[in-house]
Amino acid sequence: MTQSLIDLSTTQMVSGLRAGTFSSRELVQAFLDRIDAVEPNVHAYLSLLPEQALAQADKADARLSDARAKSSSDDLPALLGLPIAVKDLLTVQGMRCTCGSKILENFVPPFTATSIQHLLDAGVIIVGKTNMDEFAMGSSTETSAYGPTSNPCDLSRVPGGSSGGSAAAVAAREVPVAIGSDTGGSVRQPASFCGLTGIKPTYGRVSRYGLIAYGSSLDTVGVLAHSAEDAALLFEQMAGADPKDATSVDVSVPSIKFDNRTDLKGLRVGVPAEYFIKGIQPEVEAAVRKAIQTLKDMGAEIIEVSLPHTSYALPVYYLIAPAEASANLARYDGIRFGPRSDAESMWGMFRETRGELFGPEVKRRIMLGTYALSAGYYDAYYGQAQKVRTLIKRDFDEAYQKVDVIACPVAPTTAFKQGEHSGDPLAMYLEDVFTLPTNLAGVPGLAFNVGFDSNSLPIGMQLMGPHFKEEVLFKTAHAYQQVTDWHKRFPAL
Ligand code: GLN
């Protein structure tokens, strides 16, 4: 029983709970058993809440059986009794939130992130908080102050990052779905490395309130799941304007209806030459091109498009993101949050605390950011980067005059070995070359599995769309997932 429960899709779990086929307690227990079995090898979680989760499952079960007795399940919350995991940079009142850093080792937030509150209102049960690169800076989950997470497809490899814990937890079936954040690719690249579907919504679509800030003009909250349909279930609940986040946007959230249609007639898919560059792993390019052919076979029209400023996205991102991070991270000074190091003076205490408790990658970003913002350099670096950012956004605006979605690889490679890029920050930064542009432009992106390489490692394709057109991305990926079964293959862990 327990073994088969964790193999169900999230959509099936939600309807099974409603129908009373199994209870929320049975479902949560099945995942807790799985966590006991595989977590020592995967290390996806930074904290687990088994007793609390089971207690909430019992409450959900009481409501579910009550509704069944009265035959009135209509007003039950949409996801009642469903276990999820949350990346450890989204606050949940009373639950420790480390952001993968020693500087927040003992931080217990007094409030809950709006995105998570929406999910709690929809009835989900949080089983744990997941591992991540420190302050979401990284592409491998190796910069976590609490040790790396392993890729369930090959334990010697990274799960991607920075939402690597969320991705690994879902891929290892330690939870059906998980929440991550994406500032430059942190939902989509780990989704790609672990064979999952991951959505980075339009900037402003999901509230950032309670998301510990990295690059505030780029940060988004996303979902990692086994399929587009499963990811959409959570996306719909999380999205919506929030008076506590002035950058959230009041655009109606569609209720996405999926069917079994596999006909993509009328859909115009753009393929940008700038995303098929030298240096990309040949098996990745081949799998993505094959998936594009599949979309064509399903009736889509394939159109070449150009996003001419793509090659500037990486330098622009690595000026803007660290600049914003250097300001956002100034608040961690040993006074307001976390542990404090002793020193003679106030300045000495700041220095000691930050020096001891931030990891090397975070310090590198703060140095880069403060440099780019310093007097005399501001115009040359930060100001210039902002101008080029506008050009990148315009590239997308123009392309979407001609096409509905744009298809490209998620990352130039499949999952790399742990330690492979640790000594080479530039090689690590290059992993994000295809995901950063959407964050700079604020448009949505969706990653999903379109095959495996010769080492049996998953390969991801990205669909990018115009602002607030997540529904098209979900539906296109869903149609593809109707005619293929890549997304149903679980790692043999
Ligand atoms: N890997 C990128 C970085 O290190 C993106 C991270 C993210 O999206 N949070 O900045």
Residues whose N, C-alpha, C, O or C-beta is under 5 A from the ligand:
A	BS01	LIG	A136 M137 G138 S139 G161 S162 S181 D182 T183 G184 G185 S186 D432
